[in-house]
Amino acid sequence: MDPARKRTVRLIVALSAAVVLAVALAYTSFSASSEATTPRKLASSAKPGESYQLTGRVQKGSYDRRGSVHDFRVVERAGGTASVPVRYEGSVPDPFREGREVIVTVRKGADGTFVGEKGTLITKCPSKFTKSSDT
């Protein structure tokens, strides 16, 4: 076989493999993602034992810490009134505080409280482009 033809065949095989791997990576990335749920949706449709990614703000006046256990309520981000109780055990990020936006993976407990999975609490920092911050 001609050496130039061998190189062309190898190039086509390598590019085809790269395309297949890129498509597989994109598929697994998008199929593994889950949409974050608001407190209003979670309060009305959560099933015990299932895990949900909850997003909202830590309600002012609701945060209580006892050792490594953090109890707080998460309220709608955009001024809604719906809120859900969350119990999170473990360390929280430094910017965590009342009024700050958070994302946490939770499961509905037997008493109606949502139990946060350890290591999943993320605090969203306020934008430096807004007029007021939540600090």
N, C-alpha and C positions, 0 to 999 in steps of 0.2 A: 504494500500500500504506500502511496505517495506521502512523504513526511508532512507536507502542507495540508493534505486532507486529514491526516491523523490529528494535527493541531486543531483544525476546524471542528472535528468530531468531539474532541476533548472539551473545547470551549463551549460547544452547544450543550453537552452533558453537564458541565459544571454550572452554566447559567440556568439550566432547567432545574437542577437540584437546589440552587439558591432561591429560585422563584417558589418552588414547592415548600421549602423551609420557611420563607417569608410569609406565605399564605397560612401555613400551619401556626406560626407564631401569632399572627393577627387574629386568627380564629380563636385560639385558646385565650388570648388576652380579652377579647370582647365577650366570650361566652362565660368567663370566670367572673366578670364584673357584675356588681349588683347595684341597683338604684337605691340611693339613700331615701329613707322614709321619714315623713314629718310626724310630729307627735299626734296630730289629729288623725292621720291615716292609721298610725300604729295603735292608738287607743281603740279604734273601732274595728280593726280587723286582725289583730295579732293572735296567733295560735300558740298555745304552750308548746315548748320544745323546739320551735323553729327560731332561727337566728335572723335578725334584722339589723340593718345599718341605719341607725337613728341620727338625724341631724336637726339641730336647733340651737337655741341659746339657753345657757344656764339661768334659770329664773332667779331674779333678785330676791334675797331673803329665804332661799330654800336650801342653801348649802350647809351641810353638817358633817364634820369629820370626827371619827372616833378611831384613833390609831391609823391603820391603813385602809379603813372602810370609809368611803365617801358616799354620802346620801345627798341627792339633789334632784331637782325637777328640771326637765328640759321642756321649753316652751317654743312655740312657732317662731321662726326667724323674723318673719315680716309682720310682727305685731298681732298675731292671732292669740286667742285666749286658751286654746287647747294646750295641755301639758301632761307629761307622764313622769312618774317617779322612777328614778334610776339609783341602783346601788352598785357601786364600783369598788372593787377591792384591788389595791395595788397602788403604785405611784402614779401621780398625775403630772402632766407637763407643767413647767414653770409658769407659763402664761395662763393657766387654768384659774378662772375666778368667775364670780357671778356676773352675768351680762355678756360673757364671752361666748362666741359660737363654737360648738363642739360637734364632732362626729364620733360615735361609739357603736360597736357591735353589741347588741343586747339579745337576751332571751327572756320571754315572759315567765315570771316565777309564779308559784302557786298562790301567793298573796296579792297578785296583781302588780307587784313591783317588777320592773324590768332590771335584770341582773346583767351588768356589763361584763363582757369577756375580757379577762386580764390582758393588758398590752394592746388594746384596740382603741383606747381613748386618744383622740387627736384634737388639739385646740387650733382653731383657725384664727390667725392674727388679723386684727382689723386693718383695713386698707389705709395706706397713708394718704390716699387721695380723697377721703371723705372729710366732711367738715368737722365731725365730732368722732371721738373714739370711745371704746368701752373700758378704758383703763381706770 
